[in-house]
Amino acid sequence: MRYHPQRPLLTRLRLRAVSAPDNLYMWYDLNDGRTGARPPVIVETWTFDRDFMPGSVFRCASDVGRSIEWQLLRNIRNHELIDDDKVMPDTFDIGWFADIDEMGVDISTESVKDRQGVETGYRFLHPIKNLKEDFGLLRPAVCRVDRERTMAWKAFLEDLLGGALPVEIRTGTFGSTMFTNTVVQLMGMEAFFVAMHDSPEETHQLVAFLRDNCLRMMHWAEAEGLLRLNNANQDSFGSSYNFSTKLPAPGYKGPDARLCDMWRCANSQESVGISPGMFNEFCFPYYRDVCEPMGLLYFGCCEPAHPFWSDIRRLPHLKRVSISRWCDERSMGEALQGTDIVCQSAL
């Protein structure tokens, strides 16, 4: 076929796991809370893809072929050029072909390109101009899955790769647990901050809608048998890999997973401009509710955790927390001492 991966690419894949065992044990020790575990160090290569995955490294001509090659090359180049503590995958992972209309409204963006033609800056075109008047635009999520298309794609890849890599369906959970990010996309950060003061009832109504919609999608995926365990070489968020013996939960019979068998992530970077009291009122109850069905939780990204730690520490199933450079590391180190919560530092 026209977009077969190059044979040398597949040959290099067979060398993928040379350094995997030590790294593998390191991640299990960390996430399972073993005393003396050495923290892994990883580089998030997606942050500089223009340099890490330049067009010159690709050989496939079609969009489909290049997407397959991209997935293969990302891991190969990481091992050959960076050799950090990532564990190179021994499967070619795909997701379900799912069609989800999350809220019934379109959130468009406008972008600008730099001199090299790369999209660099953007802004959201907010569908909600006035929260009281426009809330009615939102609709409950409508979800569909195309199993036939997914299985056909899986069979095609299995034939294409010829046994060099097993093709596996992998998933996280469904539905967005980053509520404040969604609110900012819907109405803008300034409008969100003002609404918490001027229209608290409507603000609660909006975030409650996002919570209920997220739970609707999560339980839909569970009922449809779409969930697959993500307790190994998958990352819940921020390149923090999920190797753990703490999941699945007792009673798992597989291959379909339950929500209680899964890692989940959540964050609220947009809360950096509000007080702990406002976080407690407008954010915490809704994050708590969507985290409750999960198995293990990773919380945070670039936002500082320490101002809201009294609430974050009460989130159900909290196992990992992001300690960014904007965080008070000393106070968080003291807060985490003696717990089984893993600190993930971002430099």
Phi and psi in degrees as a GROMACS rama.xvg file:
@    title "Ramachandran Plot"
@    xaxis  label "Phi"
@    yaxis  label "Psi"
@TYPE xy
-61.7898  -32.51  ARG-2
-110.653  35.1103  TYR-3
-61.9054  135.925  HIS-4
-59.0995  151.113  PRO-5
-66.0085  142.773  GLN-6
-57.9301  -40.0939  ARG-7
-59.7673  -29.8344  PRO-8
-63.515  -44.9304  LEU-9
-68.62  -34.4014  LEU-10
-61.9963  -42.5579  THR-11
-65.7558  -30.7017  ARG-12
-63.9267  -32.1807  LEU-13
-69.0568  -12.5952  ARG-14
-99.6375  13.8244  LEU-15
-67.3439  -27.9087  ARG-16
-106.893  23.688  ALA-17
-56.9296  -44.6624  VAL-18
-106.66  13.503  SER-19
-66.0454  -41.7218  ALA-20
-55.7219  -48.0232  PRO-21
-61.8668  -44.5561  ASP-22
-62.999  -39.5593  ASN-23
-59.5585  -49.7452  LEU-24
-64.0062  -34.5256  TYR-25
-59.9685  -44.041  MET-26
-67.5113  -42.5012  TRP-27
-61.9785  -44.0473  TYR-28
-59.7991  -42.5989  ASP-29
-65.3263  -54.4115  LEU-30
-71.7249  -25.6055  ASN-31
-87.8421  -1.50338  ASP-32
74.3052  32.5241  GLY-33
-75.9665  138.114  ARG-34
-59.7064  133.674  THR-35
81.7953  9.77482  GLY-36
-61.004  134.521  ALA-37
-87.3219  126.342  ARG-38
-70.3689  132.454  PRO-39
-71.3537  154.631  PRO-40
-120.541  127.014  VAL-41
-133.848  157.087  ILE-42
-112.93  127.055  VAL-43
-83.4363  93.2651  GLU-44
-70.3176  -21.5385  THR-45
-62.7514  -20.0846  TRP-46
-73.4451  -13.6459  THR-47
-137.178  44.5672  PHE-48
-60.8876  -27.859  ASP-49
-57.533  -33.6792  ARG-50
-96.4619  -35.0352  ASP-51
-77.5396  -34.4608  PHE-52
-125.322  60.4912  MET-53
-69.4421  158.74  PRO-54
-59.4328  -24.6043  GLY-55
-67.2942  -17.638  SER-56
-86.1616  -9.59036  VAL-57
-92.2492  150.325  PHE-58
-119.864  -22.2364  ARG-59
-75.9093  147.022  CYS-60
-97.0957  -36.4227  ALA-61
-81.6636  160.117  SER-62
-63.9727  -41.0336  ASP-63
-64.9584  -46.9375  VAL-64
-61.6557  -41.3623  GLY-65
-67.6966  -33.8093  ARG-66
-65.746  -38.2533  SER-67
-67.4877  -45.5537  ILE-68
-62.0309  -38.6161  GLU-69
-59.189  -45.1389  TRP-70
-64.6301  -38.3983  GLN-71
-70.6973  -47.4162  LEU-72
-66.8802  -31.886  LEU-73
-57.4374  -44.4165  ARG-74
-73.1253  -41.02  ASN-75
-62.3363  -46.6396  ILE-76
-67.3535  -34.3111  ARG-77
-61.5144  -43.5608  ASN-78
-69.6067  -42.2953  HIS-79
-79.1642  -32.8297  GLU-80
-102.298  -29.4975  LEU-81
-112.887  -47.4562  ILE-82
54.1856  49.574  ASP-83
-85.6988  -157.058  ASP-84
-93.6922  15.5853  ASP-85
-64.9625  148.592  LYS-86
-99.2811  120.161  VAL-87
-67.1445  129.364  MET-88
-68.7839  146.301  PRO-89
-106.536  20.0517  ASP-90
-136.795  160.523  THR-91
-104.412  109.468  PHE-92
-95.1243  139.261  ASP-93
-131.556  165.727  ILE-94
-113.13  178.096  GLY-95
-73.8262  148.313  TRP-96
-80.5738  97.9576  PHE-97
-117.981  138.728  ALA-98
-111.778  111.083  ASP-99
-125.834  117.19  ILE-100
-94.5356  99.5871  ASP-101
-71.7463  -39.5845  GLU-102
-136.489  0.211862  MET-103
79.3031  6.03476  GLY-104
-130.118  152.722  VAL-105
-96.8226  128.38  ASP-106
-107.294  97.1043  ILE-107
-86.6291  164.508  SER-108
-131.484  153.696  THR-109
-113.534  137.165  GLU-110
-131.332  163.267  SER-111
-128.227  152.456  VAL-112
-109.403  151.03  LYS-113
-83.8079  -173.422  ASP-114
-67.3243  -17.1502  ARG-115
-93.5374  4.5052  GLN-116
81.7772  14.1042  GLY-117
-95.1321  129.611  VAL-118
-63.6335  123.196  GLU-119
-119.592  -49.718  THR-120
-112.338  151.639  GLY-121
-154.855  165.322  TYR-122
-144.554  151.647  ARG-123
-83.5689  144.6  PHE-124
-98.5195  95.9014  LEU-125
-69.1395  125.186  HIS-126
-74.4963  -23.8511  PRO-127
-95.4295  111.126  ILE-128
-94.2187  -35.0304  LYS-129
-136.925  116.868  ASN-130
-60.5634  -42.4338  LEU-131
-65.557  -37.9832  LYS-132
-86.0878  -30.5046  GLU-133
-103.232  -2.70821  ASP-134
-58.1697  -33.0705  PHE-135
-64.8148  -9.99088  GLY-136
-69.7987  -25.1063  LEU-137
-77.9867  142.607  LEU-138
-130.293  151.531  ARG-139
-59.4384  149.494  PRO-140
-61.7734  141.204  ALA-141
-115.286  121.611  VAL-142
-123.44  137.06  CYS-143
-139.527  150.187  ARG-144
-127.213  138.514  VAL-145
-104.758  90.3183  ASP-146
-67.5593  -38.9872  ARG-147
-62.3542  -44.1386  GLU-148
-66.0318  -39.7342  ARG-149
-62.301  -45.2988  THR-150
-68.4447  -33.8265  MET-151
-66.6763  -41.0914  ALA-152
-64.1288  -41.5823  TRP-153
-62.4929  -44.7914  LYS-154
-64.1602  -39.1097  ALA-155
-61.8016  -45.221  PHE-156
-66.6794  -38.9997  LEU-157
-61.3356  -40.6728  GLU-158
-68.5173  -40.3956  ASP-159
-64.9297  -44.8375  LEU-160
-82.1624  -13.4224  LEU-161
57.6769  33.364  GLY-162
87.4431  -4.34393  GLY-163
-63.9126  -35.39  ALA-164
-139.341  128.945  LEU-165
-64.3222  140.861  PRO-166
-96.6284  125.026  VAL-167
-127.052  141.661  GLU-168
-83.8324  122.427  ILE-169
-124.658  146.263  ARG-170
-142.64  157.913  THR-171
-94.5607  -149.2  GLY-172
-94.1568  177.958  THR-173
-113.824  154.299  PHE-174
91.5982  143.199  GLY-175
-87.2889  126.568  SER-176
-103.204  16.9801  THR-177
-106.085  69.1897  MET-178
-59.7095  -44.3257  PHE-179
-66.1751  -31.2862  THR-180
-64.7185  -42.1999  ASN-181
-64.8521  -40.0263  THR-182
-61.1112  -43.2631  VAL-183
-64.4038  -37.1712  VAL-184
-65.347  -38.1277  GLN-185
-71.5916  -38.7745  LEU-186
-137.011  -9.53924  MET-187
95.2534  149.079  GLY-188
-67.5049  -44.6711  MET-189
-61.1333  -44.2595  GLU-190
-64.1675  -36.8206  ALA-191
-63.9176  -47.0597  PHE-192
-63.0973  -41.4631  PHE-193
-66.6731  -39.3849  VAL-194
-63.7869  -35.0844  ALA-195
-60.2595  -29.5428  MET-196
-90.0883  -45.7607  HIS-197
-89.0937  -28.0291  ASP-198
-135.469  61.0549  SER-199
-62.3948  -36.8172  PRO-200
-63.6519  -44.9064  GLU-201
-68.9003  -32.9385  GLU-202
-65.6308  -44.4207  THR-203
-59.7638  -40.7314  HIS-204
-61.2472  -40.4532  GLN-205
-66.6358  -48.9181  LEU-206
-68.7398  -33.4963  VAL-207
-64.3622  -37.7935  ALA-208
-61.4668  -44.5713  PHE-209
-64.6269  -38.7145  LEU-210
-61.5939  -49.8905  ARG-211
-64.1456  -36.6647  ASP-212
-67.4694  -40.8808  ASN-213
-62.0176  -46.7095  CYS-214
-62.1737  -36.0963  LEU-215
-60.8259  -44.9666  ARG-216
-69.4503  -39.5611  MET-217
-60.7276  -47.8416  MET-218
-73.5759  -30.0048  HIS-219
-60.4383  -48.7829  TRP-220
-61.8981  -39.6313  ALA-221
-64.863  -45.4504  GLU-222
-66.1309  -31.4998  ALA-223
-80.8247  -4.8691  GLU-224
71.2099  33.5959  GLY-225
-93.1101  -19.0496  LEU-226
-74.882  137.551  LEU-227
-126.577  143.089  ARG-228
-52.1879  137.1  LEU-229
-124.747  40.2676  ASN-230
-101.353  23.4983  ASN-231
-132.367  -120.99  ALA-232
-85.9762  50.2447  ASN-233
-123.37  153.248  GLN-234
-112.001  133.271  ASP-235
-74.459  -32.8361  SER-236
-177.829  148.959  PHE-237
62.5052  32.9741  GLY-238
58.7167  30.8668  SER-239
-102.925  107.161  SER-240
-81.881  153.085  TYR-241
-99.0033  10.4473  ASN-242
-50.1859  118.327  PHE-243
-162.128  144.011  SER-244
-92.7137  0.634661  THR-245
-77.3947  -14.56  LYS-246
-126.293  151.799  LEU-247
-74.3194  168.826  PRO-248
-73.5624  160.173  ALA-249
-54.278  141.06  PRO-250
96.5398  -3.38316  GLY-251
-66.7945  132.898  TYR-252
-119.86  -15.2705  LYS-253
54.2486  169.924  GLY-254
-76.1546  -20.6658  PRO-255
-65.0218  132.757  ASP-256
-98.5644  159.815  ALA-257
-100.813  165.664  ARG-258
-59.6766  -36.068  LEU-259
-71.2104  -6.38796  CYS-260
-95.1308  -1.15148  ASP-261
-113.454  146.957  MET-262
-73.8523  148.555  TRP-263
-139.732  154.576  ARG-264
-121.864  157.488  CYS-265
-154.48  152.103  ALA-266
-156.19  169.73  ASN-267
-146.678  64.4021  SER-268
-61.0545  -31.0907  GLN-269
-73.0653  -8.41896  GLU-270
-78.7172  -2.08376  SER-271
-59.1275  -22.0507  VAL-272
-97.0694  7.7354  GLY-273
-117.624  167.839  ILE-274
-82.2083  160.844  SER-275
-56.8934  -34.8382  PRO-276
-65.4211  -40.4371  GLY-277
-70.6295  -36.3308  MET-278
-61.1711  -43.4698  PHE-279
-61.0214  -37.3119  ASN-280
-82.1544  -46.7382  GLU-281
-99.7592  -13.3263  PHE-282
-119.484  -54.5313  CYS-283
-53.8872  -48.5347  PHE-284
-59.068  -33.5048  PRO-285
-80.1583  -37.9147  TYR-286
-64.2017  -41.711  TYR-287
-57.6927  -43.2467  ARG-288
-65.979  -39.9874  ASP-289
-80.7632  -17.793  VAL-290
-84.8782  -18.8763  CYS-291
-59.8202  -40.6138  GLU-292
-74.0244  -9.10136  PRO-293
-81.0893  171.742  MET-294
-88.7649  -55.4219  GLY-295
-136.985  151.29  LEU-296
-125.95  134.759  LEU-297
-109.567  125.034  TYR-298
-120.878  136.623  PHE-299
110.093  167.716  GLY-300
-150.938  -109.031  CYS-301
-92.4844  -10.7138  CYS-302
-72.2815  146.784  GLU-303
-69.7255  135.02  PRO-304
-84.9087  -27.7455  ALA-305
-64.2289  -33.6317  HIS-306
-65.1428  -26.7325  PRO-307
-114.075  16.6002  PHE-308
-62.7122  -32.3379  TRP-309
-60.4691  -27.6767  SER-310
-92.248  -44.6527  ASP-311
-56.9972  -41.201  ILE-312
-65.0695  -16.4194  ARG-313
-94.8094  2.2085  ARG-314
-66.7287  137.564  LEU-315
-61.9853  137.227  PRO-316
66.095  24.1435  HIS-317
-64.2444  123.803  LEU-318
-122.918  -32.0895  LYS-319
-135.173  143.479  ARG-320
-134.947  138.328  VAL-321
-81.6118  127.524  SER-322
-112.722  94.8204  ILE-323
-83.0174  175.02  SER-324
-68.5585  -13.7051  ARG-325
-93.0579  5.27336  TRP-326
-94.9823  151.461  CYS-327
-77.3009  93.4015  ASP-328
-64.1602  -36.0287  GLU-329
-64.2046  -48.6762  ARG-330
-66.4973  -35.8451  SER-331
-71.2032  -34.9839  MET-332
-61.1652  -41.8046  GLY-333
-66.8838  -38.5511  GLU-334
-67.7582  -34.262  ALA-335
-85.9799  -15.6277  LEU-336
-60.3783  130.066  GLN-337
86.5249  -1.87845  GLY-338
-100.402  173.672  THR-339
-102.665  19.3598  ASP-340
-86.0695  130.322  ILE-341
-86.4716  132.353  VAL-342
-91.1888  125.505  CYS-343
-112.806  114.611  GLN-344
-93.0817  138.574  SER-345
-117.259  121.322  ALA-346
